[in-house]
């Protein structure tokens, strides 16, 4: 019985050491910079993350992101399209091996969404979605055949599901 207790204590100690080392080795500033870069390349919009990024390991793998702002395109009266003071979400780990991302409830605190329309009828959401569509679809060169999806390409995509979104103290303008 004592040996079993020692084994359990040793496994718990190894787990704690692994979690501490993972959180200390991952530079959250680099993760935030990579996130801002990916948003800029896929949408053309600037993402400003001024808050901290933190981890959660129990009961599920989770992340918390501090104050974040998604900037509007030039020409709009409000600086931000979306901003929030805190966002948190958790992931199920096992489905990641099956190329599925299962997000639990996502919580956004202090959310402000500004939907604006210019005099010509263009909205800030239109400008944002047009940039996303332009970066995701690249036209084929003249005379070049359009590539078709193969089963391998279909398998490479992740399936994302979100259990729900909880908004705490939100504002829509």
N, C-alpha and C positions, 0 to 999 in steps of 0.2 A: 504494500500500500504506500509506503514511503517513497519507493522508487517511482511510482506513477505520479505522485505529487511533485517530485523533482522534475520529471519529464514535462509535466504541464507547466510548471514555473519556468523552466528553461525555454519552452516554446513561446510563452507569453513574453519573456524577456527578449528573445530574438525578434518577435513581432514588433515590440515597442522600439527596439533599436533600428529596425528597418524603416519604420514610419518616421522616426526622427531624422534618420539620415536622408530619406527621400525628400522631406520638406526642407532640409537645410541645403541639399545639393541643387535643387531646382531654383533657379534665379527667377523670381516672380516679375522683376522688371523686364527681363528678356521675354517672358511669356506675354506680358502686356504689350511690349513693342511689336512682337510677332502678330498679336491680335490686331493691333492698329494697322499694321502693314497689310494684313490679309483683307481687312475691311476696305482700305484705300484701293487695293488692286482690284477687288471684285465689284465695288460700288462707285468708286471715285469720290466718296465722301470721307471727310476726316472724322476719325473717332478719337476722342480725348478721354483717356482713363487717368483720372487724378487720384482715385481712391486705391486702397490696398486690395490685393488678391490674396485670399486665404483658402486653406484646404479643410476638408472635413473627411474623416475616415470611418466614422461609426455613426449610425448603423449602415449607411451607404456612402460611397465615394461622392463627395460634394465639393462645390466651389462657391465662394462668396466674392463678389466684385464690388468695390466701393464706387464712389461718385464717377459716373461715366456720361459722356455727351456725344451725340452723333450730330455733326454740324450740317446746316443747310447749305445749299449752293449759294453762290453770290447772287445778290439781287433781291433777296427776301428780307423782310424787316426783322424777323427773329433770328437770333444767332444759331439756335439748335432746332433740329427736327424732333429729336427725342433726347431726353435726359432723365436719369434716375440717380437717387442717392445710394441705393444698395440693391443688388440683385443676387439671389442665391438659387442654386439648383443642385440636384443630386442625380447620380447615374447608377444604374445597376451594372455591376462589373461583368458578370457571366455572359450577358448577351453581346458584349463587345467582341468576344471570340467568334460569334456567329454573324459578325458584320451588322449588328443592330445596335442602335443607340437608344436606350430606353431611359428617358428623363422622367423623374418623379415630378412633383409639383414645383413649378418655378415661381419664385416670389420676387416681385418688384416693389420696392418702396420708394416713395417720393417721385413718382413718374410724372413727367410733363411731356405731352405730345402736342406739337404745334403744326397744324395743317393750314397752310397759307396758300392763297391764290393771287397771282399777279394780274395786272390789268389785261394782259393778253389771254387770260384764261388758264395759263399753265400753273399747276400746283407744285409744291415742293415734293410731294410724293411722286408725281409724274416724272420730275427730273431725276429723282432717286431711282425709280424703277426702270427708266430708260437707260441709265448708266449700267444697271445690273444686267439688263437684257443685251446690251451692246457688248459687254465683256464676256457673257456666257455663250454667245453665238458668234462664230467667225465665219463669214461667207467663204465658200470654196472658190479657188482661183478659176478663171475661165478655162474650160476644157478639162478641168479636174473632176473626177467622179466624187460624189458625196459619199463619205464613209458610212457604212452601215454598222449597226450595233451587233456585236457578237456576244454569245453567252458569257464569254470571259469578261467583257466590258460591263455587262449587266451585273455580274457578280461583284465587281469592284466597288460598286456604290453601297453606301451604308443606308439602312432604313432607319429613319428617325421617328420616334413617337414621344409625345409629351403628355403626361397624365393630366396636367392642368396648369393654368397660370393664375396666380393670386396677386392682385394689385392692391397694395396698401397705400392709401393716400395718393390718389392719382388726379391728374388734371388734363383735360383735352381742350385745346383752344382751336 
